[in-house]
Amino acid sequence: MDTTVPPEERNPSGNLFDRLMLLDHNGQECWSARDLHVPMGYEKWERFESAINRAVAAAQNSGLDPLSHFRGATKAVPGGRWGRQTVSDYRLTRYACYLIAMNGDPRKREIAAAQTYFAVRAREAEARDQPADLSSPEGILMLAEKYVEAARELVSTRKELAIAAPKAGKWDRFCDSEGLIDMAAAAKALHNATGGLGRTKFMEMLRRDDVRFLQRQSPRVPYEFHTKAGRAEVKFVATPNGRWVEQTFFTAKGLDWLAGRLGSLIMPIA
């Protein structure tokens, strides 16, 4: 599987496609096709895969190598005999997503939104990549501003990594391939703190007033400030009967927060 990791910080209040964006190990942005097919208005994966195939053909007709933009991958989802199953997926570049949107069903409002989003992002990338004219003071200033912006991002990223470093790896064995922790795994990770609660009782505990992690009226959805703080993510996942539902996942930061809320010096079980 082509492993990807979510960005250290996402914008929960921003565009949905921003929130779904991943970073590969080279720091390049990409998207999981499995994450996109419902937001693009396709309930059935098979129909969305048809749009992907049309986009691949469009890339080939443009003289591009589809493998550079449509990388085969797999994704673990709930279902199957053991509660988890592996399904086929694609890791898509920004341009691949744009081609899929352009080859999608134009009657879908979601497709129109995707076309707009990825077209705008493509133009922004072109503007960033356009070389500065060093023969003019304006061009030199533009180049200097780009260097300053990149340096600030690098400093910020290194600070975030330094803060996270002491905690790195603590919850690794409870994380899925995207670095997220589902409710059953979180209940197991905090077994010593909760007295051995199962998934259902554990989720009931998360809705208590003294914890306030999940909403009572929407049991899988965390309060917005937990998402904004990077403690949780809400994603669409497939159920065994083929439906797609929202499901809440802890991040490692979120599980640290809950461990501290439940009691000091809680360590993962052996």
N, C-alpha and C positions, 0 to 999 in steps of 0.2 A: 504493500500500500504506500502511496505517496503521502507521507505524514505531513500535516500542516498544523500550525499552532495559531490560536487566535491572537490578534494584537493585544499587547499588554493593557491597552486602554481603548475602549470603543466609546462612541457617542450614542447613548441609548435614546436620546431625544431627537436624533438626526434621521436621515433617510434610512429606510429599511435595508436597502442594498449596501449602505455603509456598514450597518451592524452585522451583515452577513459576510462581509469581506474578511478573508483570512490572509495570513502571511506565511509563505513557505520558508524553508530553512535558509534561503538566500535573501530573505527580506522582501521578496516580490509579492505584490498583492495578487490574490486569486480568489475564486469562488467555488464552492461545491455545487455541482449541478443538483444534487439531492436537496440542498438547502434552497435552491432557487425555483424549483418547479411549481410549488404551491404559490409563492409570492408572485410568480409570473402568470398565475391564473389557470394552471393545469392541475386538476385533481389527480389524474392518472399519470404515473411516471411514463408509461409507454407512449402516450401522446406527446409528452414533453421531449422524449428521446427522439421522436420523429422530427421535431423542430431542430434538435441538436444535429441530426444527420443532414438536414438541409443546410444548416450553418457550416458543417464540415465541407459539404460540396461547394458552398459559396467560397470558402477559404481556398479550396483547391483551384477553383476557376479563376481566382485572383492571383494565382501563382505562389501562394503561401504554403508552408508546410503545416498541415493540420496538427501534427504531433507537437508542434511548438505552442499551440494554443488550446488543444483539447487533449489533456493527458488522462489516460485511463487510470482509475483508482477504485478502491472499494470503501465501503462505509458500514460500520456496525450499527444496526437498528434493533429495536425490540421485536421479538417474534421468534418463531422456530421452536424446535424441540426443547432447547435449553434456555429459552427466554431471550436469546440474542442470536441474530443471524447477520451474515455479511451479504451485502447487495452491491451491485456494480454502481460505479459513480464516475464522474469526470472532475478533474481540476481544471478550471477555466480561467484563462486570462481575461483582462478587461475587454480586449477586442473580441474574444470568443463570445463573451456575454452579449456584446453589441450585435454580433452576427446572429445569435440565437433570437434576440429581441426583434431584429429586422426580418427574421424568417418565421416568427411566431404568428399566431392568429391575430390579425389586425383588429378584429371585433372585440377583443378583450381589453378592458381598460388597464389591466395590469401590464399588458404588453406595451401599451402606449407609454405608461409610466417608466417601464424599463428602457424603452427606446430613448426617451428623453434623458434619463439618468446617465446611461452609458455613453450617449453621444456627447453630453456635456463633459463627462469625465475624460473622454478621448481628446476633446478640444483643449481641456486644461492641461493634459499631459503633453500635447503638442506645443503649447505655449511655454511650458516649463523646459522642454527639450530644445526649443529654438535657440541657436547660438546667439550670444550677445555680440553686437557690433563694437569691437574694441577700438575702432578708429574714432569714436566719439565719446565725450564725457558721459553722455547718457548711457551708452552701452557698457562702459566700465562700471558705472554706478549700479546698473542692473545686475551685472555679474557679481559685484561685491555683495549686493543684497542677497543673491542666491547662496553665496558662500556662508553669509551670516546666518541665514535661515537654516541651512543644513547643519551648521555647527551647533546652533541652539537645539535642534532636534537630537543631535548626537549626545550632547551634554544631558538633556532631559532623559533620554533612553538609558544612559549609563547610570544616572541617579536612581531611576526606577529599578534597574537590575540590581544595583547595590543594596537597595532596601529589601528587595525580594530574596536576595541570595541566602540569608540565614534560614529562610523557610523553605527553600527549594528542596523538593524531594520528599517532604514529610508525608504528603498524601498521595504520592505517585501511584502506589499500588491500588488505590481506589478510583483513579482517574480513567476515563475512557480515552480513545485515540485522539480526541480533541482537547484533552486536558480538563474535561468537565467531570463532575461527580453527581450521579443521579441519586434520588432519595434513598433507594435501597442500600447503595454503597455508603452513603453518608451515615445512615443509621448504623451500619456495621462499623464504620470508622470510629463513631462516638459511642460504641457499645458500653464502655466503662462508665461514661458520663450519664447515659440514659437508662441504665439498668437493663439493657437488652431489648429495647423496644423494636418491634418490627416496623416495616415501612409505613403501614397505615397509622399506627399509634405515633410513630415518629412525626408524621406530617400533621397529626392533630396537635402535637406538642408545639410545632412551629407556628401554629395559628393562635397560641395563647397570647394574652395581652402582655405578659412579661417577656415574650420573645418577639412576637410580631414580625415574623419573616414571611409567612404566606397569608394571603387574603382569605377571609372566611367565605366571601361570596364567590370566589374563583379559586378553588383550593390549590391549583398548580402554580398560580401566578404570585411572585413575590411582590412586596411593596416596592414602589418605584425607586425609593431612595437606596434600596439594596442593589438594584440593577445599576443605578448611576454610580454607586460606590465600587462597582466591580466585584460584588460578592455573589452575584447570581446572573445566569443567563436563561432566557426563555426561548425555546426552539420548537419547531414543528417536528414531531416524530411519528413514525408509522406504527399503528397498532396491529395486532395479529389479524384483525378482520379487514385490513387495508385502509382504514380511516387515518387521517392525519390530525393530530391533536397537539395543543400546546403543552409542553412539559418543562418544569423548572429544574435547572441544574445548579449546584453549587460550583463556584470556582474555589481554588485552593485558598484564596484570600477569604472567601465567604465561610469556608469551614473553619479557618483560623478564628474568624469573628465569632462563630457560633460556639466553638470550643471555649473561648474566653468568656462568653455570655453564660455558659452552663457551669463554669467553674474553672479556677485557675489550674495551670500545669496539667491539662489533660493531654495525654499522649495517645497516638494511634495504637490500636491493639496489635499484638504480635501475630 
